[in-house]
Amino acid sequence: MVEVKNLHIKYKDQKDFALNDINLKVEQGELFGLIGPDGAGKTSLFRILATLLLPSSGKASVLGLDVEKDIYTIRRKLGYMPGRFSLYQDLTVEENLQFFATLFETTVEENYDLVKDIYIQLKPFKKRKAGALSGGMKQKLALCCALIHKPELLLLDEPTTGVDTVSRKEFWDMLAHLKKTGLTIMVSTPYMDEASRCDRVALIQNGRILSVDTPNGITDSFPYPLYQLKSKEMYKLHKDMIESDLLHSAHIFGEWNHVVFKNGNTMEQLVDYLSFKGHTNILWNVIDPGIEDCFIERMIL
């Protein structure tokens, strides 16, 4: 469905590549996630796939069509939801949906079954202007408009950014339902926890792909035992740990520090060192790595 080979893009006002030698494939029917922080290159890649931006070099194809040569054919087969809400804010929910259906020479009625489960939640607000909707409802309307012409591929660029936790879960539940219809979906997100909802994910940072695998494949590849540790003075604990020269890495995750040892050092050595530094009530245990642990580890390499 999507194939990218040795793709680069460089903006005129930047010294470095925004995308640097990107290679990936997305198979038909996949829910594929592009995971990375702001500025990693996610939007640049999605804009190229949506035929809104030309690459500096390399090749990209969507549905077997070249993104430079087959622009208008791709656009008719693609559903694209940009990161920023881009619908007409002075049109109502109903008017926006009808407008986008008309653009693709179809009707809401013809493809209503595809958006019905989402539109039911919007129906009580169908006469409300889009600009007056909540963040979660705006995203649902944008998703309806991206689906109304029955696309073969759906591109969603950071669809849950700025949306509350409940709305985020509802949105991903909707994507899981759409996937069951056979629709191929690519979604980008800065939220590492959303990676587990995808069939496969690509971790991206500074315009480079760090890893492409299933969520379990990525976490299973973490190369070290991982520990979490905490005490009463978390900031001082972290500062003292990174000054100890016992650790390969230490990162704060909420109320815990996640730590990896180097050179065969042990937790007993670390606890003795921290006790010498005046720390008390030190709690620790071995944990399984998460996607964020793996992402950070690949950034260090």
C-alpha positions in Angstrom: 0.0 0.0 0.0 2.9 2.4 0.8 6.5 2.0 -0.1 9.2 4.5 0.7 12.8 4.1 -0.6 15.8 6.2 0.4 13.6 9.2 0.9 15.2 12.6 1.8 13.8 16.1 2.2 15.6 19.2 3.1 13.9 22.6 3.6 15.7 25.7 2.4 16.0 27.4 5.8 17.4 24.2 7.5 21.0 22.9 7.6 20.0 19.3 8.2 17.6 16.9 6.4 14.1 16.9 7.8 13.9 13.3 6.5 17.1 11.4 6.1 17.2 8.1 4.1 13.7 6.9 5.1 12.8 3.3 4.0 9.6 1.5 5.0 6.7 -0.5 3.7 3.0 -0.6 4.8 1.0 -3.7 3.9 -2.6 -3.8 2.9 -5.0 -3.8 5.9 -2.3 -2.8 8.4 -2.8 -0.2 11.2 0.7 1.2 11.0 2.0 3.8 13.5 4.7 6.4 13.1 5.9 7.2 16.6 8.2 10.1 17.6 8.4 13.5 19.3 7.5 16.8 17.8 10.0 17.8 15.1 11.0 14.1 14.3 9.8 14.3 10.7 6.3 12.6 11.0 4.4 15.5 9.3 6.9 15.9 6.5 6.6 12.2 5.6 2.8 12.3 5.8 2.7 15.4 3.6 4.8 13.6 1.0 2.6 10.6 1.0 -0.5 12.9 0.7 1.1 14.5 -2.4 1.4 17.9 -0.7 5.1 18.0 -0.6 7.8 16.8 -3.0 10.8 14.9 -1.7 14.3 16.2 -2.3 15.4 12.7 -3.4 14.3 9.1 -3.2 11.0 7.5 -4.1 7.6 7.0 -2.5 4.6 5.2 -3.8 1.0 5.0 -2.5 -1.3 2.3 -3.8 1.4 1.5 -6.4 1.3 5.0 -7.7 4.2 7.5 -7.7 3.7 10.5 -5.4 5.3 12.8 -8.0 3.7 11.5 -11.2 0.3 10.4 -10.1 -0.7 13.2 -7.7 -4.4 13.5 -8.7 -5.1 9.8 -8.9 -3.6 9.3 -5.4 -5.7 12.1 -4.0 -8.9 10.5 -5.0 -8.0 7.2 -3.3 -6.6 8.8 -0.2 -8.2 10.0 3.1 -5.9 12.5 4.8 -6.4 14.1 8.2 -3.7 16.8 9.0 -2.5 17.5 12.4 -4.2 20.9 12.6 -8.0 21.0 12.4 -8.5 22.1 8.8 -12.3 21.9 8.2 -14.4 25.0 7.6 -15.2 26.3 11.0 -18.1 28.5 9.9 -19.9 25.6 8.4 -22.0 23.2 10.5 -21.1 19.5 11.1 -23.6 18.5 8.5 -22.5 21.1 5.9 -18.8 20.1 6.2 -19.6 16.5 5.6 -21.8 17.2 2.6 -19.2 19.6 1.2 -16.4 16.9 1.3 -18.7 14.3 -0.2 -19.4 16.7 -3.1 -15.7 17.3 -3.7 -15.3 13.6 -4.4 -18.4 13.4 -6.4 -20.3 11.2 -4.0 -22.9 11.7 -1.3 -23.2 11.2 2.4 -25.9 8.7 1.9 -23.9 6.5 -0.5 -21.1 5.9 2.0 -22.9 6.5 5.2 -22.3 2.9 6.5 -18.5 3.7 6.6 -19.0 6.7 8.9 -22.2 5.8 10.7 -20.7 4.6 14.0 -18.7 7.8 14.3 -21.4 10.2 13.0 -23.9 8.9 15.5 -21.8 10.6 18.2 -21.8 13.8 16.1 -25.5 13.7 15.1 -26.8 15.7 18.2 -24.5 18.5 17.1 -25.1 18.4 13.3 -26.4 22.0 13.2 -23.5 23.3 15.3 -20.7 25.1 13.5 -17.4 23.1 13.4 -15.5 25.9 15.2 -17.8 25.5 18.3 -17.1 21.8 18.7 -14.9 20.3 21.5 -11.5 19.0 20.6 -12.7 15.4 20.5 -15.7 16.2 18.4 -13.6 18.1 15.9 -11.4 15.1 15.5 -14.4 12.8 14.9 -15.8 15.2 12.3 -12.4 15.4 10.6 -12.3 11.6 10.5 -15.8 11.4 9.0 -14.8 13.9 6.3 -11.6 11.9 5.5 -13.6 8.7 5.1 -16.7 10.0 3.3 -15.4 9.1 -0.2 -14.4 5.6 0.8 -10.6 5.9 0.6 -8.3 2.9 0.2 -5.7 4.4 2.5 -6.2 6.6 5.5 -3.4 9.0 6.7 -3.9 10.5 10.2 -1.3 13.0 11.3 -1.2 13.2 15.1 -5.0 12.9 15.4 -5.1 12.7 19.2 -2.7 15.6 20.0 -4.3 17.9 22.5 -7.3 15.6 23.0 -8.4 14.4 26.5 -7.6 10.8 27.6 -11.1 9.5 27.1 -11.4 11.0 23.6 -8.0 9.5 22.7 -9.2 6.0 23.7 -12.5 6.5 21.8 -10.6 7.6 18.7 -8.3 4.5 18.8 -11.3 2.3 19.3 -12.8 3.8 16.2 -9.6 3.1 14.3 -9.7 -0.6 15.4 -13.2 -0.9 14.1 -12.2 0.7 10.7 -9.3 -1.7 10.4 -11.8 -4.6 10.6 -13.4 -3.3 7.4 -10.0 -3.9 5.6 -9.0 -0.3 5.5 -5.3 0.4 5.6 -4.4 3.1 8.1 -1.2 5.1 8.8 -1.3 7.1 12.0 1.4 9.3 13.5 1.6 10.2 17.2 4.0 11.6 19.8 2.3 9.4 22.5 4.4 6.2 23.0 1.5 4.4 24.8 -0.5 4.5 21.6 2.1 2.3 19.8 0.5 -0.8 21.4 -2.7 -0.2 19.4 -0.8 -0.6 16.1 0.1 -3.8 14.1 3.5 -2.4 13.5 5.3 0.8 14.4 8.2 2.8 13.1 10.2 4.8 15.7 11.4 8.1 14.2 13.7 10.8 15.6 15.6 13.7 13.9 14.4 12.6 10.5 15.7 9.0 10.8 13.9 5.7 11.3 15.3 4.1 14.5 13.3 0.8 14.2 10.4 -0.8 12.4 8.7 -3.8 14.1 5.6 -4.9 16.0 5.2 -3.3 19.4 6.1 -6.6 21.1 9.1 -7.1 18.7 10.5 -3.7 19.7 10.1 -4.2 23.5 11.5 -7.8 23.3 14.6 -6.4 21.6 15.6 -4.3 24.6 19.2 -5.4 25.2 19.6 -5.0 29.0 17.9 -5.9 32.2 15.7 -2.8 33.2 15.1 -1.7 36.8 12.9 1.0 38.3 13.9 2.8 41.5 12.6 5.6 43.7 13.1 7.3 47.1 11.7 10.3 48.8 14.0 12.9 47.1 13.5 12.0 43.4 15.5 14.9 41.8 18.5 14.4 44.1 18.2 10.6 43.6 18.4 11.1 39.8 21.3 13.6 40.1 23.3 11.3 42.4 22.7 8.2 40.2 23.9 9.8 37.0 27.0 11.0 38.8 27.8 7.5 40.1 29.4 6.0 37.0 27.5 2.8 37.7 24.8 3.2 35.1 24.5 3.0 31.3 21.4 5.2 31.5 18.9 6.6 34.0 15.6 8.4 33.0 12.7 9.7 35.0 9.3 8.1 34.4 6.8 9.7 36.6 7.5 8.7 40.2 10.2 6.2 39.2 13.7 6.3 37.7 14.3 3.6 35.0 17.9 2.5 35.1 20.3 0.2 33.2 23.6 -0.8 34.6 27.0 -0.9 32.8 30.1 -3.0 33.1 28.4 -5.7 35.3 27.5 -3.3 38.1 24.6 -4.3 40.3 21.6 -2.8 42.2 23.3 -3.7 45.5 26.2 -1.5 44.5 23.9 1.4 43.6 21.8 1.1 46.8 25.0 1.1 48.9 26.2 4.2 47.0 22.9 6.0 47.4 22.7 5.2 51.1 26.1 6.7 51.4 24.7 9.8 49.7 22.0 10.0 52.4 19.1 8.4 50.6 16.6 6.3 52.6 13.5 4.2 51.9 14.9 3.2 48.5 12.5 1.0 46.6 13.4 -0.9 43.4 12.4 -3.8 41.3 13.0 -5.4 37.8 10.5 -4.3 35.1 9.7 -5.1 31.5 10.7 -2.3 29.1 8.0 -0.2 27.4 8.1 1.4 24.0 9.4 4.7 25.5 12.3 2.8 27.1 13.2 1.3 23.8 12.9 4.6 22.0 15.2 6.3 24.4 17.7 3.4 24.2 17.8 3.7 20.4 18.4 7.4 20.7 21.5 6.7 22.9 23.0 4.2 20.4 
